[in-house]
């Protein structure tokens, strides 16, 4: 047998063993298109699959019926950078689930049954850049310290939840924040909302889309209270004011 043919056979055998190893490590109900991606989307799962490779980096679990995430989950999968859990049945996230050693960059918890985001939910996941929490119809409370320690967070989605109020501190402690979505919530436009409105106006260069919603009367913000907010600007001093009026 020619030397080149022998080398070719060795290469083919090596490749086949690699692909066999990948398939063997992949959970039975999932797909693994590459060595670091596990796709279990839309598989009707009622819990996290077993035998997920410990070196997984992208884990796709959308469109299932998963009700909870174990608090030590990211400790086991410390290389995970992308986690998609949208459209499941999650009702809560245990505090500390995102440990301080987490490398997670993208987290999607949208379209679940979350009711609140308490302090410590995300630990201090300093690598997190994008966090999706929208379309949780029962999400009515976000702690002022819910996002404490997320120093790299750039995009925060809180749209179409059940939020009637949001403390300014929840947003003001995010130094890297560039985009926040708040539309579709049943806001109560009282004095607490006036504080949020003021913060949004002062940060219009960071949150242009949200500011546009408030200043141009778009339908993305719906107030259910009997109070209205009016934004005024002192052109001489460059100051902005928010006036709260009670409807008659």
N, C-alpha and C positions, 0 to 999 in steps of 0.2 A: 504493500500500500504506500502511495506517495506521501511524503511528509506533510505536504499542504493539506491533503485529505484528512490525515490524522488530526491535525490542528483544527480543522473545520468541525470534525466530529466532537472534539473536546469542547469547543466553543458552544456547539448546539446542546450538548449535554449539560453544560453549566447553565445556559439560559433556561433550559427546561426545568432544572432543579430550582432556579430562582422563582419562576412563575408558579411552580407547584407549591413552593413554600408560601407565596403570597396567598394563593387560593386556600391553602390549608389553614392559615391564620385568620382568614376572613370569617366573621360570624355567618352562620348558615343562612340567615334570612336577609343578608345584606349584600351589597356589591362593593368591591374594592378596586377602583379603576387604576390606582397607583399605590405604591408601598405605604403611603402616609395618609390615605383618604379612605374613610369608611362611610358608605352611603346607605343608610337604612330608612330613607324617606318613604312614606306611604306604604309601610309594611304591616299596618294594623297592630303594632307593638303596644303592649300594656305595661311594659317596663323596659329599662335599658337592656340592650342585648348583652349576652355573656361573651366572654372570650374576645373582647375588643383588644387589638394589639396595643401594647403599652406605649409604643412609639407613634401612635396616631397623632396627626396634626390637624386634620380636618374631619370633623364628625358631623354628619348630616342626619338629623333625627326628626325632620319636619313631617307634619301630617300623620301623626300617630295618636295614641291614646295614653301616653306616658303621664302619670299623675305626680311623680316626685323625682328629685335628683338627690342621691345620697350625699351627705355633707362632706364625705371624704373623696368625692368623685375626682376632683381635679388634683388631688394629692397622688392618686394612682396614675393619672394621665398628665404628667407635668409638661409634656411637649405640646399639648393641645393649644392651638392658636385660633381656631375657628370652630365655633359650636352653634349649630342651628337647631333650636328646639321649638320653632314656631308651630302654631296650630296643633298643640297637644292639650292635655287637661291639667296642667300644673296649676295648683291653687296657692302655693307658697314656695319660697326659696329659703331654706334654712340659713340663718346667719353664719357666715364663715365658709359657705360653700365655695366661694372664690377666695382661695388662700392668697397670702401675700407673695408667695412664690410662683403664682400663676403666670404663664406666658400668654394668656388669652388676649387676643387683639379684637376679635369680633364675637359678639354674643347676641343672639336673636331669641327673645322670649315673648315675641308678639303673638297675638291671637291665642291666648291661654285663658285661664280662669283666676289669674292673680287678683288678690283683693287689696293688698298693701305691700309697700316696699319699706320695711322698717330699717332702722339704723343697723349697720353692720352686715347688711345683706350681701354686699360685694367685697367685704373685707377691705383691703387696700390693693386692689388689682391695678397696679400702676401701668401695666402694659395695655389695658383696654382702651381702644380708640373709638369703636362704634358699639352702641348699646341700643337695642330695639326693645321697647316695652309697650308699643302701641297695640290697639285693638284688643285690650283686655277689658271687657265690658263691666267687670265688677271691681276694677282697680280704682278705689276712691281715696286712698291715702298714700302719700309719699312723704316719708320723714325728712325733716330738714337736713339730717345727716346721712341720708340714704346713699349718697354718692361721695361721701367723704373718702379722700385718698385716691380718687380716680384722676390723678394729675395729668394723664395723657388723653383723657376722653375728649374727642372732638365732635362727635355726633350723638345726640340723645333724642330718641323718639318716644314721645308720650301722647301721641295723638289718639283720638277716639277711645278714650277710657271713660271713667266715671268721676273724674276729678272736678270738684267744685272750687277748690282752692289749692294753692301751692306756695309754700314759703320761699321767699327770695333766696334765702341761704342755700337752698338745694341747688340753685344754679350759680350763685355768686362764688361758690368755693371750687368751681371748675375752671382752672386757669387756661386750659387749652380749648375750651368749648368754642365751636365755630357754628354749629347748626343745632337748633332745638325745634322740635315739632310739638305743638300744643293744641292744634285745631281739633274740633269735634268733641270737646269736653263741655259738660254743663256748668260753666263757670258762674259762681255767685259774685256779682260785681259790687262788692262792698269795700270797706277800707283795706282789708287784706289784699284784695285784688288790685286796689290802687297802688299798693307797694310793688306788686309784680309788674303792673303796667309801667310804672316809673322806671324800673330796672330794665325792662325791654327797650324803652325809649332811649335810655342812657347807653345801651349797648347795641344800638341799631346797626353799627358798622359790623358787628359780629353776627347779628340775627336779622338780616334784611327781610327775609320772607315772613317771619313772625311779626315784625314791626309793620309791614305792609298790611297784614291782616287787621291790625288794630287801627291804623291811621286812615285806611281807605274804606273801611266799612265792609270788608269782604265777609262772606258767610262762614269763614273757617273758625270764628270764635262766637259762641252762643252763650249769652248771659240769661240766667233764669230768674235773677232777682229783680226787684223793682227799682234798683238804682242804676244810674248810667254814669259813665265816665266821659269827661271831656278833656281833651289834650290841648293845651295852649302853649305858645312859645313867645318869649320876650325877645324880639329881634334885636333890640338895642344891647341887651346884656347877654344875649346868647343862652338864656336860661329856659328850661322847659318845666311846665307845671301840669299837675293832674288835678282836676276838680271833680269832686263826687257830688252828684245831685240826686235827690229823691224825686221819682216821678209822682205826679199828682193823680 
